[in-house]
Amino acid sequence: MNAIKRLFDIPYFQLANYPSKDMFVTKENGNWNGLSTEKFLDEAMLYSKGLLGLGIQKGDTIALVSNNRYEWNIMDIAIQQIGAIVVPLYPTISESDYNYILNDASIKICIVSSEELANKIKHIEATVPSLKNLYTFETVAGFDHWTTILKTSENSSDEIVNEIMQSVKSDDLATIIYTSGTTGNPKGVMLSHSNIISTVLSCVDPIPVENGSKVLSFLPICHIYERMLHYLYMYLGCSIHFAESMDTIGDNIREVQPEVFSAVPRLIEKVYDKIIAKGEELKGIKRSLFFWAVKVGEEFDFMGKSPFYKLKLAVARKLIFSKWQLALGGNVNAIASGSAALQPRLARMFHAAGIPILEGYGLTETSPVVSVNCFKKGIRIGAVGALVENVQVKIAEDGEILVKGPNVMMGYYNLPEETASVFDEEGWFKTGDIGEFTEGKFLKITDRKKEIFKTSGGKYIVPQAMENKFKESRFIEQIMIIGEGQKFPAALIVPNFVFIKEWALRKKMDFSKYTNEEIIILPTVIERYNKEIKLYNQDFGSWEQVKKIALLPSEFTIESGEITPTLKLKRKKILENNMARFNEIYAD
């Protein structure tokens, strides 16, 4: 382990210990084609030399704006090997965010994947004086292909690159990751090689993979969560397969049959909804058995279950849940879940089905993992697991989670005051999340500190916990609890329009010709949603209960600026966009 001092040491570690012909695997023209560890490192060396030939120096910044693909990983290592700094950007952010980040980080070279992104960057190029070159991974007319970087590789040598590699220290800045944030401009989180490596090494035990395991990658690699997992997979000698797109994930999982893949709760919710929808289509005894198994799954827990329950679970797994496992390739040891809170109901169901979801917690600022549910230290539904090695957590007086450890960031780029504000006097990083320990060991997140609000009666409302509960309803696609400073809480709800239409057919109504705008004003629909809210309100105190709702015709999206690329609600923006509905709710 001591051989790993810089992130670019990791693929060399794989070459020395687990050389693979399928380090990265991509589907092209219907076939899965592998790239070997040796070929990967040969290409990374060539691009390092090419970048040096272009005049890139240690400390310069290079932006990567792309979907997941092996070329991204090659450039990531190539940039690091010459001591330059990788600035990964989401392909989905706005032009104004690109403009801000490229200028803030003084980007010298930008490499994008597609024509659409190339045009976006080209449009703002004149306003980014530091930007010297723009390249594309895909062949796009009028733009330089990334392979043209190799034209200058002859101006350098392996020896020069190796010399620079030796000069890169573990504590040097490796990457600046701009967090989208729910308010204001993005902030550049500075992470060193040692920050991320500490997380990689602390997650070796929790993740149930080994040399030769197949994993599927589709969450954005520009996010620290998936990127850290890539380094971990490389370190362990796994074969990383790239999903073709979000639309083909189901097919790709069945083709690759991975042992592990990572997901965000929103995706897990959609997978579950599809499974339930298939169950709804069954008839007679098959349907009865399916929903009997679901009922058994909803009662699952790791502790305190009777021998009779365990017998029922074994039957449910054999008759029903085995088919769920096959739908996910048949080999899944675990789904790694992060980025947002997972509904406990979904955790129960998937664990019951023999498809463990290992929910963890962390932030970009903590590289990212703080805690994770895992087989070795135990799994608790509703918690985000035990702390990983070398990470400390304490709970402040107001409930805020404070973190210390080698994984905590160097600071925010160009923002010394912001950096100072997120550390207390003793050097603990203030996460902004509220939490507690259960059983003295398992961390539980209860809310975001900034999102908790008071009603006009002085009662505290914890929106995230309420939203997670309401999202258990199949009628609700998205929900935001509102009511700060008002007499009572209310909710903005995006219906699950696919399910609503299925429900309508069962009730001998046909909504197929109605638009979403027309559906949400139908008295029968409003009545059904009020009934659903009343049902889930029973889980909350009288002051917390949602008194009024507004149904919205379209989803909160990244493009509308209403959610972040990691699918967190931008509450202020959502409220701005729906102020008329807010005013209607609180008109009295």
C-alpha positions in Angstrom: 0.0 0.0 0.0 2.9 2.3 0.7 3.7 2.3 -3.0 0.6 4.4 -3.6 1.6 8.1 -3.0 0.0 9.9 -5.9 -3.2 9.0 -7.8 -1.2 8.2 -11.0 0.6 5.4 -9.0 -2.7 3.4 -8.9 -2.7 2.2 -12.6 1.0 1.3 -12.3 0.1 -0.7 -9.1 -2.5 -2.6 -11.2 0.1 -3.3 -13.9 2.5 -4.7 -11.4 -0.1 -6.8 -9.4 -3.2 -7.4 -11.6 -2.4 -6.6 -15.2 -5.7 -6.9 -17.2 -6.6 -7.1 -20.8 -10.0 -5.5 -19.8 -9.0 -2.6 -17.5 -11.7 -0.5 -19.2 -14.4 -2.0 -21.5 -16.6 0.0 -23.9 -19.5 -1.2 -26.1 -19.0 -0.4 -29.7 -21.1 -1.6 -32.6 -22.7 -4.2 -30.4 -19.5 -5.6 -29.0 -17.8 -5.0 -25.6 -14.1 -4.1 -26.3 -11.4 -4.0 -23.7 -8.4 -1.7 -23.1 -5.5 -3.4 -21.3 -3.7 -1.9 -18.4 -0.5 -1.7 -20.4 -2.1 0.0 -23.4 -3.8 2.5 -21.0 -0.5 3.5 -19.4 1.2 3.7 -22.8 -1.4 6.1 -24.0 -1.3 8.1 -20.8 2.4 8.5 -21.2 2.0 9.7 -24.8 -0.6 12.3 -23.8 1.6 13.5 -20.9 4.4 14.1 -23.5 1.9 15.8 -25.8 0.8 18.2 -23.1 4.4 19.1 -22.2 4.9 19.8 -25.9 2.0 22.2 -25.8 3.7 24.1 -23.0 1.6 22.8 -20.1 3.6 23.1 -16.9 3.3 21.9 -13.4 0.4 23.6 -11.6 -1.5 24.5 -14.8 -5.2 23.6 -15.0 -6.9 21.5 -17.6 -10.7 21.0 -17.8 -12.4 17.8 -18.8 -16.1 18.0 -19.8 -17.3 14.7 -20.9 -19.5 11.7 -20.3 -17.9 8.5 -18.8 -15.4 7.0 -21.3 -11.9 5.5 -21.1 -10.4 8.6 -22.8 -11.4 10.7 -19.7 -9.4 8.3 -17.5 -6.4 8.4 -19.8 -6.4 12.2 -19.7 -6.9 12.3 -15.9 -3.7 10.2 -15.4 -1.8 12.0 -18.2 -2.5 15.4 -16.7 -1.5 14.3 -13.2 1.7 12.7 -14.3 3.1 16.2 -15.3 1.9 17.8 -12.1 -0.9 19.7 -13.8 -4.3 19.9 -12.2 -7.5 18.2 -13.4 -10.7 20.3 -13.3 -13.6 18.0 -14.1 -16.9 19.6 -15.1 -20.4 18.3 -15.5 -21.6 18.1 -19.2 -25.0 19.4 -18.0 -24.2 22.7 -16.3 -25.1 26.1 -17.8 -23.0 28.3 -20.1 -22.7 30.9 -17.4 -21.3 28.3 -14.9 -18.8 27.2 -17.6 -17.8 30.8 -18.0 -17.3 31.3 -14.3 -15.4 28.1 -13.7 -13.0 28.3 -16.7 -12.1 31.9 -15.6 -11.9 31.2 -11.9 -9.6 28.2 -12.4 -7.6 29.9 -15.3 -8.1 26.9 -17.5 -5.4 26.5 -20.2 -6.8 23.6 -22.1 -10.4 22.3 -22.3 -11.3 18.8 -23.6 -14.9 18.0 -24.2 -16.7 14.9 -25.5 -19.3 16.1 -28.0 -20.2 18.7 -30.6 -22.8 20.3 -28.4 -20.3 20.8 -25.6 -17.6 22.1 -28.1 -20.0 24.7 -29.3 -20.9 25.7 -25.8 -17.3 26.3 -24.9 -16.5 27.9 -28.2 -19.3 30.4 -27.6 -17.7 31.7 -24.4 -14.0 31.1 -25.5 -13.4 34.9 -26.1 -14.4 35.7 -22.5 -11.8 33.2 -21.1 -8.4 34.7 -21.8 -6.5 31.9 -20.1 -7.9 29.3 -22.5 -5.4 28.4 -25.2 -6.7 25.1 -26.7 -10.1 23.3 -27.1 -10.2 19.6 -28.1 -12.9 17.0 -28.5 -13.0 13.2 -27.7 -15.5 12.6 -30.5 -14.7 13.6 -34.1 -16.4 17.0 -34.6 -16.0 19.1 -37.8 -14.2 22.4 -37.2 -12.6 21.3 -33.8 -9.3 19.7 -33.0 -9.6 16.0 -32.1 -7.9 15.1 -28.8 -5.4 12.9 -30.7 -3.9 16.1 -32.2 -2.3 16.6 -28.7 0.0 13.7 -29.7 1.6 15.7 -32.5 3.7 17.5 -29.9 4.6 14.3 -28.0 7.9 13.9 -29.9 9.1 17.2 -28.3 9.3 15.4 -25.0 10.4 12.0 -23.6 9.5 9.3 -21.1 12.5 10.3 -19.0 11.3 13.9 -18.7 7.7 12.8 -17.7 9.2 10.3 -15.2 11.3 13.1 -13.7 8.3 15.3 -13.2 6.3 12.3 -11.8 9.0 11.9 -9.2 8.7 15.5 -8.2 5.0 15.3 -7.5 4.3 15.0 -3.8 1.4 13.2 -2.1 0.2 16.5 -0.6 0.3 18.4 -3.9 -3.0 19.6 -5.3 -4.4 17.0 -7.8 -7.8 18.3 -8.7 -10.2 21.1 -8.3 -13.8 19.9 -8.2 -16.5 22.6 -8.5 -19.5 21.8 -6.4 -22.7 22.9 -8.1 -24.1 24.0 -4.8 -27.8 24.9 -4.2 -27.1 28.7 -4.0 -24.5 31.1 -5.5 -21.5 30.4 -7.8 -19.9 27.0 -7.8 -17.0 26.6 -5.3 -13.8 24.9 -6.3 -12.9 22.1 -3.8 -9.2 21.5 -3.7 -8.2 17.9 -3.2 -4.7 16.6 -2.9 -3.5 13.2 -4.1 -3.3 12.0 -0.4 -6.9 13.3 0.2 -8.4 10.9 -2.4 -5.9 8.1 -1.8 -6.8 8.0 1.9 -10.5 7.3 0.8 -9.5 4.7 -1.8 -7.5 2.7 0.8 -10.2 3.1 3.5 -12.9 1.7 1.1 -11.0 -1.5 0.2 -12.7 -3.5 2.9 -16.2 -2.1 2.5 -16.6 -2.8 -1.2 -17.3 -6.5 -2.1 -15.1 -6.8 -5.2 -11.7 -8.3 -6.0 -9.2 -8.8 -8.8 -11.1 -9.6 -11.9 -14.5 -8.4 -10.7 -16.7 -6.7 -13.3 -18.2 -3.3 -12.4 -20.5 -1.1 -14.3 -19.9 2.7 -14.4 -22.6 5.2 -15.4 -22.7 7.9 -12.6 -20.8 11.0 -13.8 -17.0 10.5 -13.3 -16.7 14.2 -12.9 -18.3 13.7 -9.4 -15.8 12.7 -6.7 -18.0 9.7 -5.7 -17.7 7.8 -9.0 -14.2 9.1 -9.6 -12.9 7.7 -6.3 -14.6 4.4 -7.1 -12.7 4.3 -10.4 -9.4 4.7 -8.6 -10.6 2.0 -6.1 -11.6 -0.4 -8.9 -8.2 0.2 -10.6 -6.4 -0.5 -7.3 -8.3 -3.8 -6.8 -7.8 -4.9 -10.4 -11.5 -4.8 -11.4 -12.7 -4.5 -15.0 -14.6 -1.2 -15.4 -17.4 -1.4 -18.0 -19.0 1.8 -19.3 -22.8 1.9 -19.7 -23.8 3.2 -23.1 -26.3 5.7 -21.6 -28.8 6.2 -18.8 -31.5 4.7 -21.1 -29.6 1.5 -21.7 -28.5 0.8 -18.1 -31.0 -2.1 -17.6 -29.7 -3.8 -20.8 -26.1 -3.1 -20.0 -26.4 -4.6 -16.4 -27.9 -7.8 -17.9 -25.1 -8.0 -20.5 -22.2 -7.2 -18.2 -23.5 -9.0 -15.1 -21.5 -6.8 -12.8 -20.6 -7.7 -9.2 -21.0 -4.0 -8.2 -22.3 -0.8 -9.6 -22.9 2.6 -8.0 -26.2 4.4 -8.0 -28.0 7.4 -6.6 -31.3 6.9 -4.7 -33.3 8.4 -7.6 -32.1 5.7 -9.9 -32.9 3.0 -7.3 -36.4 4.4 -7.0 -36.9 4.2 -10.7 -35.6 0.5 -10.8 -38.0 -0.4 -8.0 -41.0 1.3 -9.7 -40.3 -0.7 -12.9 -40.2 -3.9 -10.9 -43.5 -3.1 -9.1 -45.1 -2.1 -12.5 -44.2 -5.5 -13.9 -45.8 -7.1 -10.8 -49.0 -5.1 -11.4 -49.2 -6.7 -14.9 -49.3 -10.3 -13.4 -52.6 -12.1 -12.9 -54.1 -14.5 -10.4 -51.8 -16.6 -8.2 -48.6 -15.1 -9.7 -49.7 -11.6 -8.8 -50.7 -12.7 -5.3 -47.3 -14.3 -4.7 -45.5 -11.3 -6.1 -47.2 -8.8 -3.7 -46.9 -11.3 -0.8 -43.1 -11.3 -1.3 -43.2 -7.5 -1.5 -45.0 -7.4 1.9 -42.4 -9.8 3.3 -39.6 -7.5 2.0 -41.2 -4.4 3.6 -40.8 -6.0 7.0 -37.1 -6.9 6.5 -34.5 -6.0 9.1 -31.1 -7.3 10.1 -32.0 -7.8 13.7 -34.9 -9.1 15.8 -36.6 -11.2 13.1 -38.3 -14.5 14.1 -37.4 -17.9 12.6 -40.9 -17.9 11.0 -40.1 -14.6 9.2 -36.8 -16.0 8.0 -38.6 -19.0 6.6 -41.0 -16.7 4.7 -38.1 -14.6 3.4 -36.3 -17.8 2.1 -39.5 -18.7 0.2 -39.9 -15.2 -1.1 -36.3 -15.1 -2.3 -36.6 -18.5 -4.1 -40.0 -17.8 -5.8 -39.9 -14.0 -6.5 -36.7 -12.2 -5.5 -34.4 -14.5 -7.5 -36.1 -13.0 -10.6 -35.2 -9.5 -9.4 -31.6 -10.6 -9.0 -31.6 -12.0 -12.6 -33.0 -8.7 -13.9 -29.8 -7.1 -12.4 -27.5 -9.5 -14.1 -27.6 -12.2 -11.4 -24.1 -11.5 -9.9 -24.7 -8.3 -7.9 -22.9 -8.4 -4.6 -23.8 -4.8 -3.8 -25.1 -1.5 -5.1 -23.1 1.4 -3.7 -25.5 4.2 -3.0 -24.6 7.8 -2.2 -25.1 11.5 -3.0 -28.6 11.7 -1.3 -30.7 10.0 1.3 -32.1 6.5 0.4 -35.6 5.7 1.5 -35.4 3.1 4.3 -38.3 1.2 2.5 -36.1 0.8 -0.6 -33.2 -0.4 1.5 -35.4 -3.0 3.2 -36.8 -4.2 -0.1 -33.4 -4.7 -1.9 -31.7 -6.3 1.1 -34.7 -8.6 1.4 -34.3 -9.5 -2.3 -30.7 -10.4 -1.7 -29.4 -7.3 -3.5 -27.6 -5.4 -0.8 -27.5 -1.6 -1.1 -24.5 -0.2 0.8 -25.5 3.3 1.6 -22.7 5.7 2.5 -22.2 9.4 3.4 -19.8 12.0 2.4 -19.1 15.3 0.6 -16.9 16.5 -2.2 -14.9 18.3 0.6 -14.3 14.9 2.3 -13.0 13.1 -0.8 -15.9 11.9 -0.4 -16.5 9.0 2.0 -17.0 9.6 5.7 -19.1 6.5 6.6 -20.6 3.5 4.8 -22.8 0.5 5.5 -20.7 -2.6 4.8 -20.7 -6.3 5.6 -17.6 -6.2 7.8 -18.8 -3.4 10.2 -22.5 -4.0 9.9 -25.5 -2.6 8.1 -28.3 -0.5 9.6 -31.3 0.5 7.6 -31.9 4.3 7.9 -28.3 4.9 8.8 -25.3 5.7 6.6 -23.0 3.2 8.3 -19.9 3.1 10.5 -17.0 5.5 9.9 -14.3 4.4 7.5 -10.7 4.0 8.7 -8.8 7.2 9.8 -11.9 9.4 9.7 -13.2 11.0 12.9 -16.7 12.5 13.4 -18.2 14.4 16.3 -21.6 15.9 16.7 -21.7 19.6 17.5 -24.1 21.0 20.1 -26.6 22.0 17.5 -26.4 18.5 15.9 -24.1 19.4 13.0 -21.7 16.7 11.8 -18.1 17.7 12.1 -15.3 15.7 10.3 -11.5 15.4 10.7 -9.2 13.1 8.8 -6.7 12.8 5.9 -9.7 12.9 3.5 -10.7 16.5 4.3 -10.0 19.0 1.5 -7.2 21.5 1.3 -9.8 24.3 1.0 -11.9 26.2 -1.6 -9.9 27.6 -4.6 -9.5 31.4 -4.4 -11.9 31.6 -1.4 -9.9 31.8 1.8 -12.7 33.4 3.7 -15.2 30.7 2.6 -12.6 28.1 3.6 -12.1 29.6 7.0 -15.9 29.7 7.6 -16.3 25.9 7.2 -13.7 24.9 9.8 -14.1 25.5 13.6 -11.4 26.6 16.0 -10.1 23.1 16.4 -9.9 22.3 12.7 -13.0 20.3 12.4 -14.8 20.5 9.0 -18.4 21.7 9.3 -20.5 19.5 7.0 -23.7 21.5 7.2 -25.5 18.2 7.8 -27.4 17.3 11.0 -26.9 13.9 12.4 -26.5 11.5 15.3 -25.0 8.1 16.1 -27.1 5.1 16.8 -25.8 2.2 18.8 -22.8 4.5 19.4 -21.4 3.4 16.0 -23.7 4.0 13.0 -24.1 7.5 11.7 -27.6 8.7 10.8 -28.3 11.9 8.8 -31.4 13.7 9.8 -31.3 16.9 7.6 -29.3 19.7 6.0 -28.6 22.4 8.6 -29.5 25.2 6.2 -32.7 23.5 5.0 -34.4 23.2 8.4 -36.9 26.0 8.9 -39.4 27.3 11.4 -43.1 28.0 10.8 -44.6 31.3 12.1 -45.6 29.4 15.2 -41.9 28.7 16.0 -42.0 25.0 15.2 -39.1 23.4 13.4 -39.7 21.6 10.2 -37.2 19.0 8.8 -38.0 19.0 5.1 -35.7 16.2 3.8 -36.9 13.6 6.3 -40.5 14.5 5.3 -39.8 14.4 1.6 -38.2 11.0 1.9 -41.3 9.7 3.6 -43.7 11.1 1.1 -41.6 9.8 -1.8 -42.5 6.3 -0.7 -45.8 7.0 -2.5 -45.9 5.7 -6.0 -48.0 8.7 -6.9 -45.1 11.1 -6.1 -42.2 11.6 -8.5 -40.7 14.6 -6.7 -41.7 16.7 -3.7 -40.5 19.9 -1.9 -41.8 20.9 1.5 -42.3 24.6 1.9 -43.6 27.0 4.6 -40.7 28.9 6.2 -42.3 31.6 8.3 -45.8 30.5 7.3 -48.6 29.2 9.5 -48.2 25.6 8.2 -46.0 23.4 6.0 -47.2 22.7 2.4 -45.8 20.8 -0.5 -45.0 21.3 -4.2 -45.5 17.9 -5.8 -44.5 16.6 -9.2 -46.8 13.6 -9.9 -45.6 10.3 -11.3 -47.5 10.8 -14.5 -46.9 7.3 -15.8 -48.3 5.8 -12.7 -51.2 8.2 -12.6 -52.3 7.1 -16.1 -52.1 3.4 -15.0 -54.1 4.2 -11.9 -56.7 6.0 -14.0 -57.1 3.0 -16.3 -57.7 0.7 -13.3 -60.4 3.2 -12.2 -62.0 3.0 -15.7 -60.7 6.5 -16.6 -58.5 7.3 -19.6 -56.0 10.1 -19.2 -53.9 9.2 -22.3 -55.1 12.2 -24.3 -54.7 14.7 -21.5 -51.6 16.8 -21.1 -49.8 17.0 -17.7 -51.3 20.5 -17.3 -54.8 19.1 -17.7 -54.2 16.1 -15.5 -53.1 18.1 -12.4 -56.3 20.2 -12.3 -58.7 17.2 -12.6 -60.8 17.1 -9.3 -60.4 13.2 -9.1 -56.6 13.6 -9.3 -56.5 16.4 -6.7 -58.7 14.4 -4.4 -56.5 11.3 -4.8 -53.3 13.3 -3.9 -55.0 14.8 -0.9 -55.9 11.3 0.3 -52.2 10.2 -0.2 -50.9 13.1 1.7 -53.4 12.4 4.6 -52.1 8.8 4.7 -48.4 9.8 5.1 -49.2 12.8 7.4 -49.9 10.2 10.1 -46.1 9.7 10.5 -45.6 13.3 11.6 -46.6 15.6 14.5 -49.6 17.9 14.1 -47.3 20.9 13.4 -45.4 19.1 10.7 -48.3 17.8 8.7 -48.7 19.1 5.2 -51.9 21.1 5.1 -52.0 22.1 1.4 -50.4 20.9 -1.9 -49.8 22.2 -5.4 -49.3 19.7 -8.2 -46.7 20.7 -10.9 -46.9 19.7 -14.5 -43.2 19.0 -15.1 -40.2 17.6 -13.3 -37.5 19.6 -11.6 -34.5 19.3 -13.9 -30.8 20.2 -14.1 -31.5 22.2 -17.2 -34.1 24.3 -15.5 -31.6 25.0 -12.7 -34.0 23.4 -10.1 -31.8 20.5 -9.2 -28.0 20.1 -9.0 -26.1 17.6 -11.2 -26.2 15.2 -8.2 -30.0 15.6 -8.1 -30.3 17.7 -4.9 -33.1 20.2 -4.8 -32.2 23.9 -5.4 -35.0 25.1 -3.1 -34.6 28.8 -3.7 -34.8 28.3 -7.5 -37.8 25.9 -7.3 -39.6 28.5 -5.1 -38.8 31.3 -7.5 -40.2 29.3 -10.4 -43.4 28.4 -8.5 -44.1 31.6 -6.6 -47.6 31.9 -8.0 -48.5 28.5 -6.6 -46.8 29.5 -3.3 -48.9 32.6 -3.1 -52.1 30.6 -3.8 -51.3 28.2 -1.0 -50.7 31.0 1.6 -53.2 33.5 0.3 -55.5 33.2 3.3 
